[in-house]
Amino acid sequence: MNSDMITGIKENLQEIKKEIPENVTLVAVSKTKPIADIQEAYDAGQRVFGENKIQEMVHKYDNLPKNIQWHMIGHLQRNKVKYMAHFVDLIHGVDSFKTLKEINKQAKKHDRVINCLLQARIAKEDTKFGLLFSDIKEILFSEELSELKNINIVGLMGMATFTDNQSQLEEEFSSLAIFFKNNQEKYPKLKTLSMGMSGDYQLAIKNGSNMVRIGSSIFGVRNYIV
Ligand SMILES: *Cc1c(COP(=O)(O)O)cnc(C)c1O
């Protein structure tokens, strides 16, 4: 939608802010984008940013205002969790108990509690990462989880199939929203439902999302595929 713009980050942010309800958190996905672009969004009032590579996020954290909330939205390499444990605000893509254990271990070293979302597999295509609903339940209600004092599972995250098929997207989003709601009663810490990107965030919000991860509609198209 904004692929031909050069600047306009502030205007893009304002447009999107106007469209999304107040209870929906906007994560500005700044992966591959330079520090100057993030600074521009920051100057326009944006405070939550998402990155998908740990080293890149660390570099940006070191060079930008410290009141930015950094979200890790990419697939996690366990051996790199330690590099972000001192500052990461929310980790979206947790898809195994092993990873939770590693996050807990690193968080403990910094005397922090790190908020995490479990990534659910909702896309029909089998290239996407994520846990089955049954795996999520098993983790949430496991005895071992209650022993991990330095992590907090505060919600779920999902990525829909890359498609224009609206009814398929709707089905994928709503299946996760229903699962989310059904488990909130038994697991009241579940507050955040992270679904929706530039191409599908309106539909995601309509189907229960309260956190959207938007990159190209704010910063323009990325120069390379990540
Ligand atoms: C890149 C990315 C986004 C943002 O994608 P856009 O289509 O540019 O908005 C959202 N979520 C995840 C997990 C991503 O990797």
The ligand as an SDF file (V2000), in Angstrom:
LIG
                    3D

 15 15  0  0  0  0  0  0  0  0999 V2000
    7.9940   -9.3470    9.1820 C   0  0  0  0  0  0  0  0  0  0  0  0
    6.9840   -9.7840   10.1420 C   0  0  0  0  0  0  0  0  0  0  0  0
    5.8130   -9.0320   10.3550 C   0  0  0  0  0  0  0  0  0  0  0  0
    5.4790   -7.7590    9.6080 C   0  0  0  0  0  0  0  0  0  0  0  0
    5.2140   -8.0060    8.2700 O   0  0  0  0  0  0  0  0  0  0  0  0
    4.5950   -6.8760    7.3130 P   0  0  0  0  0  0  0  0  0  0  0  0
    3.8880   -7.6490    6.2780 O   0  0  0  0  0  0  0  0  0  0  0  0
    5.7620   -6.1070    6.7730 O   0  0  0  0  0  0  0  0  0  0  0  0
    3.7050   -6.0250    8.1170 O   0  0  0  0  0  0  0  0  0  0  0  0
    4.9170   -9.4920   11.3090 C   0  0  0  0  0  0  0  0  0  0  0  0
    5.1430  -10.6070   12.0150 N   0  0  0  0  0  0  0  0  0  0  0  0
    6.2530  -11.3500   11.8380 C   0  0  0  0  0  0  0  0  0  0  0  0
    6.4270  -12.5740   12.6540 C   0  0  0  0  0  0  0  0  0  0  0  0
    7.1960  -10.9770   10.9000 C   0  0  0  0  0  0  0  0  0  0  0  0
    8.3060  -11.7250   10.7320 O   0  0  0  0  0  0  0  0  0  0  0  0
  1  2  1  0
  2  3  1  0
  2 14  2  0
  3  4  1  0
  3 10  2  0
  4  5  1  0
  5  6  1  0
  6  7  2  0
  6  8  1  0
  6  9  1  0
 10 11  1  0
 11 12  2  0
 12 13  1  0
 12 14  1  0
 14 15  1  0
M  END
$$$$
